[in-house]
Amino acid sequence: MRNMLSVARLIHPALVLLVLLIASPLLYAQSAPIEPCPATPATKPPSVTSGTPKKVSAKASETIIDSSIADDPDIEKLLRPYSDKVHALSVEIGRLEGEMKKGAVGAGTLGQFVTDAMLAETRKRTGKNIVLALTNAGGLRKNEIAPGQLHASDIFELLPFENELITLDVTGAQLRKLGELTTRNAQAGARVQFRWNDQNRTEVIETKLLDPNGGEIEIDNNRTYTIVTIDYLYKLNSGSYAILQEGKNLQSLNLTIRDAVVDYVKAETAAGRPIRGQLDNRFVQVGPGPSKPVTPPND
């Protein structure tokens, strides 16, 4: 009996081991690899069959666009808010005697015209003795205006920017330095003597102010003078225009240079005076002229 129990004890572990050996491949074997889906068969492009081409015909006609075509009410309603403004540009505001052109010195008759307007309108609005008007030649974007009717559109083309007029108080010494900028720009209120140097550039010799009768007035370095210019040049704060930052008592007129010129033309027209495209003697050349052709500055 004991021998049988001993044999059973020996057989039992052997059976357990045999079962584990048989079952282990099933318990720990890798799962079958996932097979990729079969590729979608490529679609064959439709076959092109040759056949008889179709005939295509076209027709064209002309329509004369004139007053015989009635206005579209919807379009008229859409344009109505702008029509009056566009019409205002075509209104005659004055007359020009002689052509106005942009020149190499003082921006020519165009520069003369614009700064005369700046000076007159600023004096009228402030009641002050404004001694000098200054603007840059590059701000004048039209090179010439033909004689005859002057329209508001001419002024808009000449002065398209929203530059506002400002007044500044400067010393006489600062005013002299500003005078050195005038030959390359446009000014009113002074007489400037200049010459052409070896580099074919202008050099200012002397600047004097003008009284209402055209008489010359010496500039007092210690005195304070009021000038008018545009906010654009003041805000530049660079190059030759940086001196404007030294001015005091800056005042804005809340008036664009363009509107000032339009008002000036209307006032001259109301007074029975035409605009004249003729140079005066605000710039006096000393010695020979330029050695080669000079184009007006664009800065």
C-alpha positions as CSV (number, residue, x, y, z in Angstrom):
1,M,0.0,0.0,0.0
2,R,2.7,2.3,0.9
3,N,4.5,1.5,-2.3
4,M,1.4,2.4,-4.3
5,L,1.1,5.8,-2.5
6,S,4.7,6.5,-3.3
7,V,4.2,5.7,-6.9
8,A,1.1,7.9,-7.1
9,R,3.1,10.8,-5.5
10,L,5.7,10.5,-8.2
11,I,3.2,10.2,-11.0
12,H,1.1,13.2,-10.0
13,P,3.8,15.9,-10.6
14,A,4.8,14.2,-13.8
15,L,1.3,14.4,-15.1
16,V,1.0,18.1,-14.2
17,L,4.3,18.8,-15.9
18,L,3.1,16.9,-19.0
19,V,-0.1,18.9,-19.2
20,L,1.8,22.2,-18.9
21,L,4.1,21.2,-21.7
22,I,1.3,20.4,-24.0
23,A,-0.8,23.5,-23.2
24,S,2.0,26.2,-23.2
25,P,2.2,26.6,-27.0
26,L,-1.5,27.3,-27.1
27,L,-1.4,29.9,-24.2
28,Y,1.6,31.9,-25.3
29,A,1.6,31.6,-29.1
30,Q,1.5,35.0,-31.2
31,S,-1.8,35.8,-32.8
32,A,-2.0,35.4,-36.6
33,P,-0.7,38.4,-38.4
34,I,-3.3,40.9,-39.9
35,E,-3.4,40.5,-43.6
36,P,-3.6,43.8,-45.6
37,C,-6.8,44.5,-47.4
38,P,-6.7,43.6,-51.1
39,A,-5.8,46.6,-53.2
40,T,-8.7,48.4,-54.9
41,P,-8.5,47.6,-58.6
42,A,-7.5,50.7,-60.6
43,T,-10.3,52.3,-62.5
44,K,-9.7,52.3,-66.1
45,P,-10.2,55.7,-67.7
46,P,-13.1,55.8,-70.0
47,S,-12.2,55.1,-73.5
48,V,-12.3,58.0,-75.9
49,T,-14.1,57.2,-79.0
50,S,-13.4,59.3,-82.0
51,G,-16.4,60.8,-83.7
52,T,-17.5,63.6,-85.8
53,P,-16.8,67.0,-84.1
54,K,-19.8,69.1,-83.4
55,K,-20.1,72.4,-85.2
56,V,-20.0,75.5,-82.9
57,S,-21.3,78.8,-84.0
58,A,-21.0,82.3,-82.4
59,K,-22.7,85.6,-82.9
60,A,-21.6,89.1,-82.0
61,S,-23.4,92.4,-82.0
62,E,-22.7,96.0,-81.2
63,T,-24.7,98.1,-78.8
64,I,-24.2,101.9,-78.7
65,I,-24.1,103.1,-75.1
66,D,-25.7,106.5,-75.1
67,S,-28.6,108.4,-73.6
68,S,-31.1,106.3,-75.5
69,I,-30.6,103.5,-72.9
70,A,-32.6,104.0,-69.8
71,D,-30.8,104.3,-66.5
72,D,-31.1,101.3,-64.2
73,P,-33.0,102.4,-61.1
74,D,-31.1,100.0,-58.8
75,I,-27.7,101.2,-60.1
76,E,-28.8,104.8,-59.7
77,K,-29.8,104.2,-56.1
78,L,-26.5,102.6,-55.4
79,L,-24.5,105.5,-56.9
80,R,-26.6,108.3,-55.5
81,P,-24.6,108.8,-52.3
82,Y,-21.4,109.4,-54.4
83,S,-22.9,111.2,-57.4
84,D,-23.0,114.7,-55.7
85,K,-19.4,114.3,-54.6
86,V,-18.2,113.3,-58.0
87,H,-20.2,116.1,-59.6
88,A,-18.6,118.7,-57.2
89,L,-15.2,117.8,-58.6
90,S,-16.2,118.9,-62.1
91,V,-17.5,122.3,-61.0
92,E,-15.5,125.3,-62.2
93,I,-14.0,127.2,-59.3
94,G,-11.9,129.7,-61.1
95,R,-9.9,130.6,-64.2
96,L,-6.2,130.2,-64.9
97,E,-4.3,132.6,-67.1
98,G,-1.2,131.0,-68.4
99,E,0.0,127.5,-67.8
100,M,1.2,126.4,-64.3
101,K,4.1,124.0,-64.2
102,K,6.3,122.3,-61.6
103,G,9.8,123.7,-61.8
104,A,13.3,122.9,-60.5
105,V,13.4,126.0,-58.2
106,G,10.7,126.7,-55.8
107,A,8.5,124.0,-57.5
108,G,7.8,126.6,-60.3
109,T,4.5,128.3,-60.8
110,L,2.7,125.4,-59.2
111,G,4.7,125.8,-56.0
112,Q,4.1,129.6,-56.1
113,F,0.4,129.1,-56.5
114,V,0.0,126.6,-53.6
115,T,2.1,128.6,-51.1
116,D,0.4,131.8,-52.0
117,A,-2.9,130.1,-51.1
118,M,-1.4,128.7,-47.8
119,L,-0.2,132.1,-46.8
120,A,-3.4,134.0,-47.7
121,E,-5.8,131.5,-46.1
122,T,-3.8,131.1,-42.9
123,R,-3.6,134.9,-42.4
124,K,-7.3,135.1,-43.0
125,R,-8.2,132.4,-40.5
126,T,-5.7,133.3,-37.7
127,G,-5.5,137.0,-38.0
128,K,-1.8,136.7,-37.4
129,N,1.1,138.1,-39.3
130,I,2.3,134.8,-40.9
131,V,5.6,135.6,-42.5
132,L,6.3,132.4,-44.5
133,A,4.5,129.5,-46.0
134,L,6.5,126.4,-46.8
135,T,5.7,123.0,-48.3
136,N,7.6,120.3,-50.1
137,A,7.8,120.1,-53.9
138,G,7.2,116.3,-53.7
139,G,3.8,116.9,-52.2
140,L,2.7,118.5,-55.5
141,R,1.6,115.4,-57.5
142,K,0.5,117.1,-60.7
143,N,3.2,118.5,-63.0
144,E,1.1,121.0,-64.9
145,I,-2.3,122.6,-65.2
146,A,-3.4,124.0,-68.5
147,P,-4.8,127.5,-68.8
148,G,-8.5,128.0,-68.9
149,Q,-11.1,126.7,-66.4
150,L,-9.9,125.6,-63.0
151,H,-11.9,122.7,-61.5
152,A,-11.9,121.2,-58.1
153,S,-10.6,118.0,-59.6
154,D,-7.4,119.9,-60.7
155,I,-6.7,120.7,-57.0
156,F,-7.4,117.2,-55.9
157,E,-5.0,115.8,-58.5
158,L,-2.4,118.3,-57.4
159,L,-2.8,117.8,-53.7
160,P,-4.2,114.3,-53.1
161,F,-2.9,113.9,-49.5
162,E,-4.8,114.8,-46.3
163,N,-1.9,117.0,-45.0
164,E,-3.1,119.7,-42.6
165,L,-1.9,123.2,-42.2
166,I,-0.1,124.0,-38.9
167,T,1.5,127.2,-37.6
168,L,4.8,127.4,-35.7
169,D,6.7,130.1,-33.9
170,V,10.4,130.1,-34.8
171,T,13.3,132.4,-34.1
172,G,15.0,134.5,-36.7
173,A,18.0,132.2,-36.7
174,Q,15.7,129.2,-37.3
175,L,13.9,131.1,-40.0
176,R,17.2,131.6,-41.9
177,K,17.8,127.9,-41.8
178,L,14.4,127.2,-43.2
179,G,15.2,129.7,-46.0
180,E,17.9,127.4,-47.1
181,L,15.3,124.7,-47.9
182,T,13.2,126.9,-50.1
183,T,14.9,126.5,-53.4
184,R,14.2,122.7,-53.4
185,N,10.7,123.3,-52.0
186,A,7.9,125.9,-52.4
187,Q,7.6,129.1,-50.4
188,A,5.7,132.3,-50.2
189,G,6.5,135.4,-48.1
190,A,10.2,135.7,-48.8
191,R,12.7,136.7,-51.4
192,V,15.6,134.2,-51.8
193,Q,18.8,134.8,-53.6
194,F,20.6,131.7,-54.8
195,R,23.3,130.4,-57.1
196,W,24.1,127.1,-58.8
197,N,27.2,125.3,-57.5
198,D,29.6,123.0,-59.2
199,Q,27.5,120.0,-58.3
200,N,24.6,121.5,-60.2
201,R,22.7,122.2,-57.0
202,T,21.3,125.4,-55.6
203,E,22.9,127.3,-52.8
204,V,21.0,129.9,-50.9
205,I,22.9,133.2,-50.6
206,E,20.4,135.3,-48.6
207,T,16.8,135.2,-47.5
208,K,14.7,138.3,-46.7
209,L,11.0,138.6,-45.8
210,L,8.6,140.6,-47.9
211,D,6.1,143.2,-46.7
212,P,2.6,143.5,-48.3
213,N,4.0,145.9,-50.9
214,G,6.8,143.6,-51.9
215,G,9.5,145.5,-50.0
216,E,12.3,143.5,-48.4
217,I,12.7,143.1,-44.6
218,E,15.8,141.9,-42.9
219,I,15.4,138.8,-40.6
220,D,16.2,139.5,-37.0
221,N,17.9,136.5,-35.5
222,N,16.5,137.3,-32.0
223,R,13.0,137.9,-33.0
224,T,10.1,135.4,-33.0
225,Y,8.2,134.8,-36.3
226,T,5.2,132.7,-37.1
227,I,5.2,130.4,-40.2
228,V,2.7,128.0,-41.8
229,T,3.6,124.6,-43.1
230,I,2.1,121.1,-43.2
231,D,1.9,118.5,-40.5
232,Y,3.6,115.9,-42.7
233,L,6.9,117.8,-42.7
234,Y,6.7,118.5,-39.0
235,K,6.1,114.8,-38.2
236,L,9.0,113.6,-40.4
237,N,11.5,114.9,-37.8
238,S,14.4,113.9,-40.0
239,G,16.8,115.4,-42.5
240,S,16.5,119.1,-43.3
241,Y,12.9,119.2,-42.0
242,A,14.0,118.2,-38.4
243,I,14.5,121.9,-37.6
244,L,10.7,122.3,-37.6
245,Q,10.7,120.4,-34.4
246,E,12.5,123.3,-32.8
247,G,9.5,125.5,-33.4
248,K,7.2,126.5,-30.5
249,N,3.4,127.0,-30.0
250,L,2.3,124.5,-32.7
251,Q,-1.3,125.2,-33.7
252,S,-3.4,123.1,-36.2
253,L,-5.8,124.9,-38.4
254,N,-7.9,121.8,-38.9
255,L,-7.7,122.6,-42.6
256,T,-6.0,120.5,-45.3
257,I,-3.7,122.2,-47.7
258,R,-6.0,121.1,-50.5
259,D,-9.1,122.8,-49.0
260,A,-7.0,125.9,-48.3
261,V,-6.1,126.1,-52.0
262,V,-9.7,125.5,-53.1
263,D,-11.0,128.2,-50.8
264,Y,-8.2,130.6,-52.1
265,V,-9.2,130.0,-55.7
266,K,-12.9,130.6,-54.9
267,A,-12.0,133.8,-52.9
268,E,-9.9,135.2,-55.8
269,T,-12.7,134.3,-58.3
270,A,-15.3,136.1,-56.1
271,A,-13.0,139.2,-56.0
272,G,-12.7,139.1,-59.8
273,R,-9.1,138.0,-59.9
274,P,-7.9,135.1,-62.1
275,I,-5.1,132.8,-61.0
276,R,-2.0,133.6,-63.0
277,G,0.6,131.1,-64.0
278,Q,3.5,133.5,-64.0
279,L,6.7,133.5,-62.0
280,D,7.4,136.5,-59.8
281,N,10.7,137.5,-58.3
282,R,10.5,135.6,-55.0
283,F,13.6,133.6,-56.2
284,V,16.5,135.5,-57.7
285,Q,19.3,133.7,-59.4
286,V,22.8,135.1,-59.1
287,G,25.3,134.0,-61.7
288,P,24.9,131.4,-64.4
289,G,22.3,128.7,-64.4
290,P,22.7,125.0,-64.0
291,S,25.3,123.2,-66.1
292,K,22.8,120.5,-67.2
293,P,19.1,120.1,-67.1
294,V,17.5,119.7,-63.6
295,T,14.3,117.9,-62.8
296,P,12.0,119.1,-60.0
297,P,12.6,117.4,-56.6
298,N,10.2,114.6,-55.6
299,D,10.9,114.6,-51.9
